[in-house]
């Protein structure tokens, strides 16, 4: 059972070994609006992303890392995160996490994306799938500068 003090690691996996939601917990989420003011669109279902593992960058009080930026990850971005202790490349089967490859889309912590931006290695962002809460950490202009191009 989840306690109110359940915390997640910087990669979105809970530190106490429990999933953020277990199908029985009541989950409080913020409104699902994107940084452009529209309805939040899905980020990725393969691999399944989001703090709540619902495919979207939804957030709520339980998401202390603010996993709100929908990124199209690059090798450079993944290497930067790994060098800062946030390894998203290594599979973690215990969490049904395959590890990310360049080109995958994933909800990352707004602060991690901002760190990468400040270091000059920010990856493209899917604005329509980036939660408005990211704007508490990152400037819209910086996100727009790195908007992912449609495939």
C-alpha positions in Angstrom: 0.0 0.0 0.0 1.3 3.4 -0.8 1.9 5.9 1.9 1.5 9.6 1.6 5.3 10.0 1.8 6.1 7.8 -1.1 8.9 9.4 -3.1 10.3 8.7 -6.5 13.8 8.7 -7.7 14.9 11.1 -10.4 14.1 8.6 -13.1 10.5 8.3 -12.0 10.8 4.9 -10.3 9.7 4.9 -6.7 12.5 4.6 -4.2 10.5 2.2 -2.0 9.9 -0.3 -4.7 6.2 0.4 -5.3 4.7 1.7 -8.5 3.4 5.3 -8.3 -0.1 3.9 -8.6 -1.3 0.4 -7.9 -4.8 0.4 -9.3 -6.2 0.8 -5.8 -4.8 4.1 -4.6 -6.7 7.3 -5.0 -4.5 9.5 -7.2 -4.7 13.2 -7.2 -3.6 14.8 -10.5 -3.3 18.4 -11.7 -5.4 19.6 -14.5 -4.2 18.1 -17.8 -3.3 21.2 -19.9 -0.2 21.6 -22.0 2.3 24.4 -22.1 0.4 25.9 -25.1 -2.9 26.0 -23.1 -4.6 23.1 -24.9 -5.5 19.7 -23.7 -2.5 17.6 -22.8 -1.7 15.0 -25.5 -0.1 11.6 -24.9 3.7 11.5 -24.9 4.4 7.8 -25.3 2.7 4.4 -24.9 5.7 2.4 -26.2 7.6 2.7 -24.0 4.9 3.6 -21.5 5.8 6.8 -19.9 4.5 9.3 -17.3 4.8 9.4 -13.5 1.5 7.6 -13.4 2.6 5.3 -16.3 -0.5 6.5 -18.2 1.4 7.5 -21.4 1.1 11.2 -20.6 3.1 13.7 -18.6 0.4 14.1 -16.0 1.5 15.3 -12.6 0.2 15.7 -9.0 1.3 16.1 -5.5 3.0 12.7 -5.5 5.2 13.7 -8.4 7.9 15.5 -6.5 10.2 15.4 -9.5 7.7 17.1 -11.8 7.9 14.5 -14.7 6.2 17.0 -17.0 8.4 17.6 -20.1 7.7 15.3 -23.0 11.1 14.7 -24.6 12.2 13.0 -27.8 15.5 11.8 -26.3 18.8 12.0 -28.0 22.0 10.0 -27.3 23.6 13.2 -26.1 20.7 14.0 -23.7 20.7 10.5 -22.3 24.4 10.5 -21.8 24.1 13.9 -20.0 21.4 12.5 -17.7 23.4 9.4 -17.0 26.5 11.5 -16.1 24.3 13.3 -13.6 23.0 10.1 -11.9 19.8 9.7 -13.9 20.3 6.6 -16.1 17.4 6.2 -18.4 19.3 3.9 -20.8 19.7 0.8 -18.7 16.8 -1.6 -18.7 15.1 -2.1 -15.3 13.0 -5.2 -15.7 11.7 -5.1 -12.1 9.8 -1.9 -13.2 9.0 -3.2 -16.7 11.3 -0.5 -18.0 13.1 -1.4 -21.3 15.7 1.4 -21.2 15.4 4.3 -23.6 17.0 4.6 -27.0 17.5 7.8 -29.0 14.2 8.8 -30.6 12.0 7.5 -27.8 9.7 9.9 -26.2 9.6 10.1 -22.4 8.3 12.4 -19.6 11.4 13.7 -17.8 11.7 16.0 -14.8 11.5 19.6 -15.7 14.6 20.4 -13.7 16.6 17.7 -15.5 15.6 19.1 -18.9 16.5 22.6 -17.7 19.9 21.3 -16.5 20.5 19.8 -20.0 19.3 23.1 -21.6 21.7 25.1 -19.5 24.5 22.7 -20.5 23.7 23.0 -24.2 22.4 19.4 -24.6 18.6 19.8 -24.4 16.7 17.4 -26.5 13.6 18.2 -28.6 10.3 18.7 -26.7 6.8 17.8 -27.7 5.0 20.9 -26.6 1.5 19.5 -27.0 2.4 16.7 -24.6 4.4 18.8 -22.1 2.3 19.6 -19.0 1.8 23.2 -18.1 3.4 22.6 -14.7 6.8 22.5 -16.5 6.5 26.2 -16.8 7.2 26.5 -13.0 10.7 25.4 -13.8 11.4 26.1 -17.5 10.6 29.1 -19.7 8.1 28.6 -22.5 10.6 30.3 -24.9 13.2 27.7 -24.1 10.8 24.9 -24.7 9.6 26.4 -28.0 13.2 26.8 -29.1 13.5 23.0 -28.8 10.1 22.1 -30.2 10.2 18.6 -31.8 9.5 18.6 -35.5 6.6 16.4 -36.6 7.7 13.1 -38.2 
